[in-house]
Amino acid sequence: MSLPFKIKRVKLGGVYIDVHELMTKEYPDVGEAATELPAHIEYVSAELQSMVLSKLNLKQQIKSKSAQLYFKFRNPENWTAEGYAGKPTDKGVEQAIELDAERAKIIEQFNSTSGWVIRLSNLLQSLQLKLDLVRTTEATKRKLVLDSDDTERDED
């Protein structure tokens, strides 16, 4: 099968998966698909699990970092030491927390990981659909062969 575009390879756990090849490969025999596709499905599933755990951990890191910064900036001495003028109001502290570079890096990692969770979920679904399609096609072929054999016997 040919597509008007090329799906990029995905690097998961140090292994490149040629998604384009998997999605366009013809499986004339369901046996090959029944071996190859479930293995890819399991590998992607394991990587997805790892990404979901990373995402949850990063979410907690953001909350923890925000809380640390909140208590740090609520102290007027720390507030002025960081170069902020005036009194540390709730709104001011909130804005100062948003400006923290370390917290911003954690948020960037969280966003990237969230994107990968979506990508791997979609890839997992696509691989499962491909396997289901191959199985359905094989079942249809068998039925056609059996129906053809029955028709030939009826004609005899």
C-alpha positions as YAML, in Angstrom:
chain: A
units: angstrom
residues:
- id: 1
  name: MET
  ca: [0.00, 0.00, 0.00]
- id: 2
  name: SER
  ca: [1.29, 3.44, -0.88]
- id: 3
  name: LEU
  ca: [0.65, 6.67, 1.00]
- id: 4
  name: PRO
  ca: [1.15, 10.20, -0.34]
- id: 5
  name: PHE
  ca: [3.32, 10.96, 2.72]
- id: 6
  name: LYS
  ca: [5.96, 9.26, 4.84]
- id: 7
  name: ILE
  ca: [5.28, 8.59, 8.52]
- id: 8
  name: LYS
  ca: [8.37, 9.35, 10.59]
- id: 9
  name: ARG
  ca: [10.21, 6.68, 12.51]
- id: 10
  name: VAL
  ca: [9.77, 6.76, 16.28]
- id: 11
  name: LYS
  ca: [12.62, 6.19, 18.70]
- id: 12
  name: LEU
  ca: [11.40, 4.41, 21.82]
- id: 13
  name: GLY
  ca: [13.76, 3.17, 24.50]
- id: 14
  name: GLY
  ca: [16.70, 3.36, 22.11]
- id: 15
  name: VAL
  ca: [14.90, 1.35, 19.42]
- id: 16
  name: TYR
  ca: [13.64, 2.86, 16.17]
- id: 17
  name: ILE
  ca: [10.20, 1.74, 15.05]
- id: 18
  name: ASP
  ca: [9.46, 2.26, 11.37]
- id: 19
  name: VAL
  ca: [5.81, 3.26, 11.72]
- id: 20
  name: HIS
  ca: [5.44, 3.85, 7.98]
- id: 21
  name: GLU
  ca: [6.58, 0.30, 7.22]
- id: 22
  name: LEU
  ca: [4.25, -1.20, 9.83]
- id: 23
  name: MET
  ca: [1.24, 0.75, 8.63]
- id: 24
  name: THR
  ca: [1.77, 0.10, 4.91]
- id: 25
  name: LYS
  ca: [3.08, -3.47, 5.02]
- id: 26
  name: GLU
  ca: [0.94, -6.08, 3.32]
- id: 27
  name: TYR
  ca: [0.40, -9.28, 5.27]
- id: 28
  name: PRO
  ca: [-0.67, -12.00, 2.83]
- id: 29
  name: ASP
  ca: [-0.37, -14.49, 5.68]
- id: 30
  name: VAL
  ca: [-2.01, -13.73, 9.01]
- id: 31
  name: GLY
  ca: [0.69, -15.77, 10.77]
- id: 32
  name: GLU
  ca: [3.36, -13.15, 10.17]
- id: 33
  name: ALA
  ca: [1.05, -10.35, 11.30]
- id: 34
  name: ALA
  ca: [-0.01, -12.36, 14.35]
- id: 35
  name: THR
  ca: [3.64, -12.57, 15.40]
- id: 36
  name: GLU
  ca: [4.98, -9.18, 14.37]
- id: 37
  name: LEU
  ca: [2.16, -6.79, 15.29]
- id: 38
  name: PRO
  ca: [1.43, -8.03, 18.85]
- id: 39
  name: ALA
  ca: [5.15, -7.74, 19.64]
- id: 40
  name: HIS
  ca: [5.13, -4.13, 18.48]
- id: 41
  name: ILE
  ca: [1.89, -3.50, 20.36]
- id: 42
  name: GLU
  ca: [3.41, -4.81, 23.59]
- id: 43
  name: TYR
  ca: [6.60, -2.80, 23.14]
- id: 44
  name: VAL
  ca: [4.70, 0.43, 22.48]
- id: 45
  name: SER
  ca: [2.38, -0.35, 25.41]
- id: 46
  name: ALA
  ca: [5.35, -0.71, 27.77]
- id: 47
  name: GLU
  ca: [6.83, 2.57, 26.53]
- id: 48
  name: LEU
  ca: [3.44, 4.26, 26.93]
- id: 49
  name: GLN
  ca: [3.23, 3.03, 30.51]
- id: 50
  name: SER
  ca: [6.67, 4.50, 31.19]
- id: 51
  name: MET
  ca: [5.63, 7.84, 29.65]
- id: 52
  name: VAL
  ca: [2.41, 7.97, 31.69]
- id: 53
  name: LEU
  ca: [4.41, 7.39, 34.88]
- id: 54
  name: SER
  ca: [6.87, 10.11, 33.88]
- id: 55
  name: LYS
  ca: [3.99, 12.48, 33.17]
- id: 56
  name: LEU
  ca: [2.45, 11.83, 36.59]
- id: 57
  name: ASN
  ca: [5.80, 12.32, 38.32]
- id: 58
  name: LEU
  ca: [6.42, 15.58, 36.46]
- id: 59
  name: LYS
  ca: [2.96, 16.83, 37.41]
- id: 60
  name: GLN
  ca: [3.82, 16.21, 41.05]
- id: 61
  name: GLN
  ca: [7.19, 17.94, 40.63]
- id: 62
  name: ILE
  ca: [5.42, 21.03, 39.28]
- id: 63
  name: LYS
  ca: [3.10, 21.10, 42.29]
- id: 64
  name: SER
  ca: [5.99, 20.62, 44.72]
- id: 65
  name: LYS
  ca: [8.13, 23.27, 43.07]
- id: 66
  name: SER
  ca: [5.20, 25.71, 43.06]
- id: 67
  name: ALA
  ca: [4.60, 25.11, 46.78]
- id: 68
  name: GLN
  ca: [8.30, 25.60, 47.60]
- id: 69
  name: LEU
  ca: [8.38, 28.83, 45.65]
- id: 70
  name: TYR
  ca: [5.16, 30.05, 47.23]
- id: 71
  name: PHE
  ca: [6.55, 29.71, 50.74]
- id: 72
  name: LYS
  ca: [9.89, 31.14, 49.68]
- id: 73
  name: PHE
  ca: [8.32, 34.25, 48.11]
- id: 74
  name: ARG
  ca: [5.83, 34.81, 50.93]
- id: 75
  name: ASN
  ca: [8.81, 35.67, 53.13]
- id: 76
  name: PRO
  ca: [9.42, 39.42, 52.60]
- id: 77
  name: GLU
  ca: [13.21, 38.97, 52.93]
- id: 78
  name: ASN
  ca: [13.31, 36.37, 50.13]
- id: 79
  name: TRP
  ca: [10.93, 38.51, 48.08]
- id: 80
  name: THR
  ca: [13.27, 41.50, 48.09]
- id: 81
  name: ALA
  ca: [16.40, 39.29, 47.79]
- id: 82
  name: GLU
  ca: [14.97, 38.01, 44.48]
- id: 83
  name: GLY
  ca: [14.73, 41.60, 43.29]
- id: 84
  name: TYR
  ca: [11.00, 42.12, 43.68]
- id: 85
  name: ALA
  ca: [9.82, 45.44, 45.06]
- id: 86
  name: GLY
  ca: [7.04, 46.10, 47.50]
- id: 87
  name: LYS
  ca: [5.14, 43.64, 49.60]
- id: 88
  name: PRO
  ca: [4.74, 39.99, 48.51]
- id: 89
  name: THR
  ca: [1.00, 39.93, 47.66]
- id: 90
  name: ASP
  ca: [-0.76, 36.73, 46.61]
- id: 91
  name: LYS
  ca: [-0.98, 37.95, 43.01]
- id: 92
  name: GLY
  ca: [2.68, 39.01, 43.02]
- id: 93
  name: VAL
  ca: [3.84, 35.70, 44.46]
- id: 94
  name: GLU
  ca: [1.73, 33.86, 41.88]
- id: 95
  name: GLN
  ca: [3.43, 35.80, 39.07]
- id: 96
  name: ALA
  ca: [6.89, 35.25, 40.55]
- id: 97
  name: ILE
  ca: [6.22, 31.51, 40.66]
- id: 98
  name: GLU
  ca: [5.29, 31.60, 36.95]
- id: 99
  name: LEU
  ca: [8.63, 33.27, 36.15]
- id: 100
  name: ASP
  ca: [10.78, 30.62, 37.86]
- id: 101
  name: ALA
  ca: [13.13, 29.07, 35.27]
- id: 102
  name: GLU
  ca: [13.47, 25.69, 37.01]
- id: 103
  name: ARG
  ca: [9.69, 25.32, 37.24]
- id: 104
  name: ALA
  ca: [9.39, 26.34, 33.58]
- id: 105
  name: LYS
  ca: [11.80, 23.53, 32.60]
- id: 106
  name: ILE
  ca: [9.71, 20.98, 34.51]
- id: 107
  name: ILE
  ca: [6.58, 22.26, 32.76]
- id: 108
  name: GLU
  ca: [8.34, 21.95, 29.39]
- id: 109
  name: GLN
  ca: [9.23, 18.31, 30.19]
- id: 110
  name: PHE
  ca: [5.65, 17.70, 31.31]
- id: 111
  name: ASN
  ca: [4.28, 19.13, 28.05]
- id: 112
  name: SER
  ca: [6.69, 17.07, 25.94]
- id: 113
  name: THR
  ca: [5.84, 13.90, 27.86]
- id: 114
  name: SER
  ca: [2.11, 14.66, 27.50]
- id: 115
  name: GLY
  ca: [2.60, 14.90, 23.74]
- id: 116
  name: TRP
  ca: [4.36, 11.53, 23.70]
- id: 117
  name: VAL
  ca: [1.56, 9.94, 25.73]
- id: 118
  name: ILE
  ca: [-0.90, 11.06, 23.07]
- id: 119
  name: ARG
  ca: [1.37, 9.94, 20.22]
- id: 120
  name: LEU
  ca: [1.98, 6.50, 21.72]
- id: 121
  name: SER
  ca: [-1.72, 6.03, 22.54]
- id: 122
  name: ASN
  ca: [-2.57, 6.77, 18.92]
- id: 123
  name: LEU
  ca: [0.20, 4.49, 17.66]
- id: 124
  name: LEU
  ca: [-1.03, 1.71, 19.91]
- id: 125
  name: GLN
  ca: [-4.55, 2.13, 18.56]
- id: 126
  name: SER
  ca: [-3.29, 2.17, 14.96]
- id: 127
  name: LEU
  ca: [-1.29, -1.03, 15.45]
- id: 128
  name: GLN
  ca: [-4.28, -2.76, 17.03]
- id: 129
  name: LEU
  ca: [-6.53, -1.64, 14.16]
- id: 130
  name: LYS
  ca: [-3.97, -2.92, 11.64]
- id: 131
  name: LEU
  ca: [-3.89, -6.31, 13.36]
- id: 132
  name: ASP
  ca: [-7.70, -6.44, 13.50]
- id: 133
  name: LEU
  ca: [-7.91, -5.54, 9.81]
- id: 134
  name: VAL
  ca: [-5.45, -8.28, 8.84]
- id: 135
  name: ARG
  ca: [-7.40, -10.83, 10.89]
- id: 136
  name: THR
  ca: [-10.70, -9.72, 9.34]
- id: 137
  name: THR
  ca: [-9.22, -9.90, 5.85]
- id: 138
  name: GLU
  ca: [-7.91, -13.41, 6.54]
- id: 139
  name: ALA
  ca: [-11.29, -14.52, 7.86]
- id: 140
  name: THR
  ca: [-13.00, -13.10, 4.77]
- id: 141
  name: LYS
  ca: [-10.55, -14.93, 2.48]
- id: 142
  name: ARG
  ca: [-11.22, -18.21, 4.30]
- id: 143
  name: LYS
  ca: [-14.96, -17.71, 4.01]
- id: 144
  name: LEU
  ca: [-14.69, -17.01, 0.29]
- id: 145
  name: VAL
  ca: [-12.58, -20.14, -0.20]
- id: 146
  name: LEU
  ca: [-15.02, -22.26, 1.82]
- id: 147
  name: ASP
  ca: [-18.02, -20.81, -0.04]
- id: 148
  name: SER
  ca: [-16.25, -21.47, -3.34]
- id: 149
  name: ASP
  ca: [-15.55, -25.09, -2.31]
- id: 150
  name: ASP
  ca: [-19.20, -25.55, -1.29]
- id: 151
  name: THR
  ca: [-20.39, -24.14, -4.63]
- id: 152
  name: GLU
  ca: [-18.10, -26.47, -6.57]
- id: 153
  name: ARG
  ca: [-19.38, -29.49, -4.61]
- id: 154
  name: ASP
  ca: [-23.00, -28.47, -5.22]
- id: 155
  name: GLU
  ca: [-22.32, -28.32, -8.97]
- id: 156
  name: ASP
  ca: [-20.94, -31.88, -8.97]
...
